[in-house]
């Protein structure tokens, strides 16, 4: 996974903040959906790697129960931003494991629930 994430980092479009991020979302049937961050001159118009991978999987017909793991790499270890956490809470199960890597290798593993305690979700509606 580390080599795939490193190669994917090269596709990041991060000329404004120079903060490269890659993500690979694995499905239970063995598919991999890849994403990178794409920055624009207007920060809100860009997209993070995590949501890029997630939305690609959703666009290909996958649902919450289909997702297995999310792997994220940046030049230094970083967890998903709050916008990504919101999307992940809506479309992944709380038990989904999220692997955080830096260029040096695996840094940490969290469940989505650990990264988003007390989050508002469809269960609250």
C-alpha positions in Angstrom: 0.0 0.0 0.0 2.8 2.4 0.8 4.3 2.3 -2.7 0.9 2.8 -4.3 0.3 5.8 -2.0 3.7 7.3 -2.8 3.2 7.0 -6.6 -0.3 8.5 -6.2 1.2 11.5 -4.4 2.8 12.5 -7.7 -0.7 13.2 -9.1 -1.5 15.7 -6.4 -2.2 19.2 -7.7 -0.9 21.2 -4.8 0.8 24.2 -6.3 -0.7 26.7 -3.9 0.0 25.2 -0.5 2.5 22.5 -1.5 0.7 20.0 0.7 0.4 16.7 -1.2 -2.1 14.1 0.0 -3.1 10.7 -1.5 -5.8 8.3 -0.4 -6.9 4.8 -1.4 -10.3 3.6 -0.3 -10.6 -0.2 -0.3 -13.9 -2.0 -0.8 -14.9 -5.4 0.6 -14.9 -6.9 -2.9 -11.3 -5.9 -3.4 -11.6 -2.7 -5.5 -9.4 0.3 -4.8 -10.6 3.9 -5.4 -7.8 6.4 -5.5 -7.8 10.1 -4.8 -5.4 13.0 -4.5 -5.9 16.5 -3.3 -6.6 19.1 -6.0 -6.0 22.6 -5.0 -7.2 25.7 -6.8 -6.6 29.4 -6.3 -9.9 29.5 -4.4 -9.4 26.9 -1.6 -13.1 26.0 -1.3 -13.2 25.0 -5.0 -10.5 22.3 -4.5 -11.0 18.8 -3.1 -9.2 16.7 -0.5 -7.8 13.3 -1.4 -10.1 11.4 1.0 -13.3 12.9 -0.5 -11.9 12.5 -4.0 -11.5 8.7 -3.4 -14.8 8.4 -1.5 -16.8 10.2 -4.2 -15.3 8.2 -6.9 -16.4 5.0 -5.2 -19.9 6.3 -4.7 -20.0 7.4 -8.3 -19.2 3.8 -9.2 -22.2 2.5 -7.2 -20.6 1.6 -3.9 -22.4 2.2 -0.5 -21.6 2.5 3.2 -21.7 -1.3 3.7 -19.2 -1.9 0.8 -16.2 0.0 2.2 -13.4 -1.7 4.1 -10.4 0.6 4.8 -9.1 4.0 4.0 -5.4 4.6 3.6 -4.1 8.2 3.6 -0.5 9.5 2.9 0.9 13.0 3.1 4.5 14.3 3.3 4.0 14.3 7.0 1.4 12.4 9.0 -2.0 14.1 8.9 -5.6 13.0 9.8 -8.6 14.0 7.6 -9.8 17.6 7.8 -13.2 18.3 9.3 -15.0 18.6 5.9 -13.6 15.1 5.0 -14.5 13.8 8.4 -18.1 14.9 7.8 -18.3 13.1 4.5 -16.6 10.0 6.0 -19.1 9.9 8.9 -22.0 10.0 6.3 -20.6 7.3 4.0 -18.4 5.0 6.0 -19.1 2.8 9.0 -17.8 3.9 12.4 -15.7 0.8 12.6 -13.8 1.5 9.3 -10.1 1.5 9.9 -8.2 4.6 8.7 -4.5 4.1 8.1 -2.3 7.2 8.3 1.1 7.2 6.5 3.9 9.7 6.0 6.7 9.2 3.5 8.5 7.3 6.3 5.8 4.7 6.5 2.8 3.8 8.6 2.3 6.3 11.4 -1.0 5.3 13.0 -4.3 3.4 12.6 -7.7 4.8 13.8 -11.3 3.8 13.5 -13.5 6.4 12.1 -15.3 6.5 15.5 -12.0 7.4 17.2 -11.5 10.3 14.8 -15.1 11.6 15.1 -16.3 11.1 18.6 -19.8 12.5 19.3 -20.4 13.2 15.6 -23.9 13.9 14.3 -25.0 11.2 11.9 -28.1 9.7 10.2 -28.7 7.9 13.5 -29.5 11.3 15.1 -32.2 12.1 12.5 
